[in-house]
């Protein structure tokens, strides 16, 4: 069984094409990634509203797209796309997934993934930052 950490993308982005780990500039993303790396998982992926599943070293251009502005049908399609992308790299029924992502990102993926944990669940933005800073 592998441990996979899924980190949500962020609104604040670098101005040009860079690796995904360097594209997202927001404090929540940076703290989430630092925490994810401390866990020493088998893999870390970014959940992108535009691209679906993104590897840390994948080079991508800045974009403006968020799940918050998608309808439920489009979010379901996004979840199915990401689940498909994950299934090519992981075992959705036996690997353990840690979500460092908001409810809107995890809701549509948890339909496909059997073993999950959400350490930031229910915390406000400020409390998420504090929790990650102390973890």
C-alpha positions in Angstrom: 0.0 0.0 0.0 1.3 3.4 -1.0 0.6 6.8 0.6 -0.3 9.5 -1.8 -0.8 13.2 -0.9 -3.1 15.4 -2.9 -2.6 19.1 -2.6 -5.1 21.6 -4.1 -3.9 24.2 -6.5 -4.0 27.9 -5.6 -5.3 31.1 -7.1 -2.0 33.1 -6.8 0.3 31.9 -9.6 3.7 32.7 -11.1 3.5 34.9 -14.2 5.1 32.4 -16.6 5.5 28.7 -17.4 7.3 26.9 -14.6 7.1 23.6 -12.8 3.8 23.0 -10.9 5.6 23.1 -7.5 6.7 26.7 -8.4 3.6 27.9 -10.2 1.3 28.2 -7.2 2.5 31.1 -5.0 -0.1 31.3 -2.2 0.7 30.7 1.4 -1.8 27.8 1.8 -0.3 25.9 -1.2 3.3 26.5 0.0 2.5 25.3 3.6 0.5 22.4 2.3 3.3 21.3 0.0 5.9 21.6 2.8 3.7 19.5 5.1 3.2 16.9 2.3 6.9 16.6 1.8 7.4 16.1 5.6 5.1 13.1 5.4 7.6 11.4 3.0 4.8 9.8 1.0 5.2 7.6 -2.1 3.9 10.5 -4.2 2.6 14.0 -4.1 0.2 15.4 -6.8 -1.5 18.7 -7.2 -5.2 18.9 -7.9 -5.6 21.5 -10.7 -9.0 22.8 -11.7 -7.8 23.1 -15.3 -5.4 20.2 -15.7 -6.8 17.6 -13.2 -3.9 15.7 -11.7 -0.5 17.4 -12.0 3.0 16.1 -11.0 5.2 18.5 -9.0 7.7 18.7 -11.8 5.2 19.0 -14.7 5.7 22.4 -16.4 2.5 24.3 -16.9 1.4 27.8 -17.8 -0.5 30.1 -15.5 -4.3 29.9 -15.8 -7.5 31.2 -14.3 -9.9 28.3 -13.5 -11.5 27.2 -10.2 -13.8 24.5 -9.2 -15.7 27.2 -7.2 -17.1 28.6 -10.5 -18.0 25.2 -12.0 -21.4 23.7 -11.9 -22.0 20.3 -10.2 -22.0 18.4 -13.6 -18.6 20.0 -14.5 -17.2 19.1 -11.1 -18.3 15.5 -11.5 -16.5 15.3 -14.8 -13.4 16.8 -13.2 -13.6 14.2 -10.4 -13.9 11.4 -13.0 -11.0 12.8 -15.0 -8.7 13.0 -11.9 -9.8 9.5 -10.7 -8.9 8.2 -14.1 -5.5 9.9 -14.0 -4.9 8.6 -10.5 -5.8 5.1 -11.5 -3.0 5.0 -14.0 -0.5 5.7 -11.2 -2.1 4.3 -8.0 -4.5 1.7 -6.7 -7.7 3.6 -5.8 -8.9 0.8 -3.6 -5.8 0.0 -1.5 -3.5 3.0 -1.5 -4.0 5.6 1.2 -4.8 9.2 0.1 -4.2 12.3 2.2 -6.2 15.3 1.0 -4.7 18.7 1.7 -7.5 20.3 -0.3 -10.8 21.9 0.4 -14.2 20.1 0.5 -14.9 21.0 -3.1 -11.8 19.2 -4.4 -12.1 16.2 -2.2 -15.9 15.7 -2.5 -15.8 14.6 -6.1 -12.8 12.4 -5.7 -13.8 10.5 -2.6 -16.4 8.8 -4.8 -13.6 6.8 -6.4 -11.0 6.5 -3.6 -11.5 4.0 -0.8 -9.0 5.1 1.9 -8.7 8.8 2.6 -7.8 11.2 5.4 -8.4 14.9 5.5 -6.4 16.6 8.2 -7.6 20.1 7.3 -11.3 19.1 7.2 -13.6 21.7 8.7 -10.9 24.2 9.4 -11.2 27.8 8.2 -8.5 29.3 6.0 -6.7 30.9 8.9 -6.9 27.7 11.0 -5.6 25.6 8.1 -2.6 27.9 7.8 -2.0 27.7 11.6 -2.4 23.9 11.6 0.1 23.5 8.7 2.5 25.9 10.3 2.5 23.9 13.6 2.5 20.4 12.0 
